């Protein structure tokens, strides 16, 4: 399973929109959508857990695609090891 990060989503994006977007690339296990409906200057973003053997297919196909006025950004989620995180 891969976790994919999507940013610059259109404001009309909802869970069904994201599931439909990613379903051709594998089984969508979960969608974690973050949107600030009070402050519309912050574009919605989401994390998608996708059951797939090759998440790069979804990333390459969807990154930069235009939906409404937005070109969405799609990246595979990168988790840094705790040794890479510096405390201040």
N, C-alpha and C positions, 0 to 999 in steps of 0.2 A: 504494500500500500504506500502511496505517496501523498504528501500534503502539498498542495499548490496554493500559492498566494496570488490573488488578483486585486489590482488596484485600478483607480480611475474608472470605476464602474459608473454607468449612467444612474441617475437618481431613481429611475423607474425600476431598477433591478431589484428582484426579490428572489427568494429561494428557488422558486420554480424556474425563473429565467436562468439562474446559474446551473441548476440541475440539467436543464435542456441543453445548455451550452457545452457541458462536459460529458454528457451521457454517451456521445459517439466514441469516446476515448476510453471508456471503462465504466465500472459500476460506481456511481457516486454514493459513498458511504455516509458522508455528512457534509453539511454546509454551515459555516459559521460566518454570518453576514454582519458587518458593522456599518451602521449608517447613522449620521447625526441629522435627524429631520428638523431640529430646531435651528441649527447653523448650517445652511446649505452650501457654505463655501468649502466645507470638507467633503470630498468625494467619498462615496461608499467604497469599502474594500471587503474582501472575504477570504477565508481559508476553505479549501475544498479537500476532503479526504477522498482520494480516488483509488479504487482497486484496479490496478493496471500493471502490466509487466514493463511498460515503457512510457513513463510520464512525459518524456521529452516530446512525444508525438503531440500531446495536447498543448504543451507549452509552445512548441514551434508553430502549430496551426493557429493558435488563438492570440498569441502575443502581438500587439499592434493592430488588431482588428478594430474596425470602427463600429460603434453602436451608439446611435444618436449623435451627439456632438463629441463623444469621447472615444479615444483610442485606448483600449484597455491594455494594461500591462499584466503579463502572466509570467510567473517564475516558480520554479520548484523551491519549496521552503528549505532554507539552510539553517541548521541548528548548530551553533558554535559550541565547541567543547568548553566546559567551565574554566579550563586553564587559559582560554583565550579572552575571557572576560576580566577586565581590570577594575578593581574597586578604587574609588577616589576618597 
